[in-house]
Amino acid sequence: MGKDGRDIASLVCARLKSGGRVTVLTGAGISAESGLATFRDMGGLWEQYRVEELASPEGFARNPALVYDFYNLRRAQLNSIEPNSGHLALATLERQVGDGFSLITQNVDDLHERAGSRQPLHMHGELRKARCQACASVLNWPDDLDAKSQCSACGSHALRPHIVWFGEMPFHMEERIPASLTAEVFLSIGTSGHVYPAAGFVAEARQQGALTIEVNLEPSANSEAFDAALYGPAGEILPPLVDAIMAGLSE
């Protein structure tokens, strides 16, 4: 890790040693390093559909079979990939920081959990879960989902993917995410800076006095809002950064 990385680690340690907390926001970039395709990367059959047809309440109402098939394919792909060293480094940092660590993710995969993260806040939902439209129960759902799938809580066949679609409010926006944005360190990883409300988190954290850091392949759309940045693959940047932070905290 270069001098910039060591300097950033020192700044983070200074905040954490004085009782500070760290909040991490992750986006599609960190999952892409594990090989998880985004909608725009899936190609083939799906190129003929607008994203609204596959990820909106209206699209689901018009053609539920199409939407079920799309998310079944994404769920199957998730079964074939593993967390990368970036996910693992964040789980290591969480163990070091303990209750002072919060993880918000825009990703619907479970790679953070499989890496060892305890309770990531999935603001856009979770691919391996289904939600009952009749009783609102959220169920673990690792297999295919279709119109015949039954809710184990109420017996209804009104299950949908537990995903936040266009026009719907992201999860955890009323209490848990606002509380986490009062942390002393805000680290954004693999985000484009285009998608709101997540793109506005850095400004909110900075307004609260946080040290704001970006880790990304290239500058995001809101890169000017960050105090410091490291550019390159998260799987290469995060392990030495976390090692340096842990070493600094142990001094």
Protein Blocks (a to p, Z undefined) as FASTA:
>chain_A
ZZklmmmmmmmmmmmmnopacdddddfklmmmnopacfklngmmllmpcfklmmcfklmm
mmmmlmmmmmmmmmmmmmmpccdfklmmmmmmmmmnmmmbccddfbfbfklmmnopabdc
dfkbpfkbccdfklopacddfbccdfkbccfknopacbccddddehiacehklmmmmmmm
mpfbdcdehiahlacfklmmmmmmmmnopacddddfbdcfklmmpfbdceddfklmmmmm
mmmmmmmmmZZ
